[in-house]
């Protein structure tokens, strides 16, 4: 089997890695799903800026909303994947908070303030 490269790759994908060949018509649906997820995921933390005039106050609301959303997302993601829901929720929350803090820190560093 190792002599036939196509069969070998197919075997490794299916039995070693547990991956199936994607369907041809799946690419468009995946692209739309990912794009809409980015839009929804971006609107949630930006929504306070639409309704609050003071940007510093809006930032605090944005952080609070984002923390809650990360926890809820992590909880349901963990339930679906069979992990302990509360600890999984905290993992997602911590990773998301660290990523946001790193982005905020880089923006402050680049801006020089």
C-alpha positions in Angstrom: 0.0 0.0 0.0 2.9 2.4 0.8 4.0 2.1 -2.9 0.8 3.8 -4.1 1.0 7.3 -2.8 -2.7 8.1 -3.3 -3.9 5.0 -1.4 -1.3 5.6 1.3 -2.4 9.2 1.9 -6.1 8.2 1.8 -5.4 5.4 4.3 -3.5 7.7 6.7 -6.1 10.5 6.4 -8.9 8.1 7.2 -7.5 5.7 9.8 -4.5 7.4 11.3 -5.9 11.0 11.6 -9.6 10.2 11.4 -10.2 12.7 8.6 -12.5 12.3 5.6 -12.1 13.9 2.3 -14.2 17.1 2.3 -17.2 17.3 0.0 -16.8 19.5 -3.1 -19.8 21.7 -2.3 -18.8 22.2 1.3 -16.3 25.0 0.7 -18.8 27.7 0.0 -21.0 26.8 3.0 -17.9 26.8 5.2 -16.7 30.2 3.9 -20.1 31.8 4.6 -20.3 30.2 8.0 -16.8 31.4 9.0 -17.5 34.9 7.6 -20.8 35.3 9.4 -19.2 34.0 12.6 -16.5 36.7 12.4 -19.2 39.4 11.8 -21.3 38.3 14.8 -18.2 37.7 16.9 -17.0 41.2 16.1 -20.3 43.0 16.6 -20.7 41.7 20.1 -17.7 43.4 21.7 -18.2 46.5 19.5 -21.9 47.0 20.3 -21.3 49.2 23.4 -19.5 51.7 21.2 -22.7 52.2 19.2 -24.8 53.2 22.3 -22.3 54.8 24.7 -20.8 58.2 23.9 -17.9 57.9 26.3 -15.3 55.6 24.8 -13.7 54.7 28.1 -17.0 53.7 29.6 -17.9 51.8 26.4 -14.6 49.9 26.8 -15.6 48.7 30.2 -18.9 47.5 29.0 -17.2 45.8 26.0 -14.9 44.0 28.3 -17.7 42.8 30.5 -19.9 41.6 27.6 -16.9 39.9 26.0 -16.0 38.1 29.3 -19.6 36.8 29.6 -19.7 35.7 26.0 -16.4 33.9 26.2 -17.6 32.0 29.3 -20.9 31.0 27.7 -19.2 30.0 24.5 -16.6 27.9 26.4 -19.3 26.3 28.5 -21.3 25.1 25.5 -18.2 24.2 23.5 -17.0 22.0 26.4 -20.4 20.3 26.7 -20.5 19.5 23.0 -16.9 18.2 23.0 -17.4 16.1 26.2 -15.1 18.1 28.5 -16.0 19.4 31.9 -18.2 22.4 31.1 -17.1 24.8 33.8 -13.3 24.2 33.6 -13.6 24.4 29.8 -15.5 27.7 30.0 -12.7 29.1 32.2 -10.1 27.9 29.8 -11.8 29.7 26.9 -12.3 32.8 29.0 -8.6 32.9 30.1 -7.3 32.3 26.6 -9.7 35.0 25.1 -8.8 37.5 27.9 -5.0 36.9 27.3 -5.4 37.4 23.6 -7.4 40.6 24.1 -4.9 41.9 26.6 -2.0 41.1 24.2 -3.8 43.0 21.4 -4.6 45.9 23.6 -1.0 46.0 24.8 0.4 45.9 21.3 -1.9 48.7 20.3 -0.7 50.8 23.2 2.9 50.0 22.4 2.5 51.0 18.8 0.5 54.1 19.6 3.1 55.1 22.1 0.6 56.1 24.9 
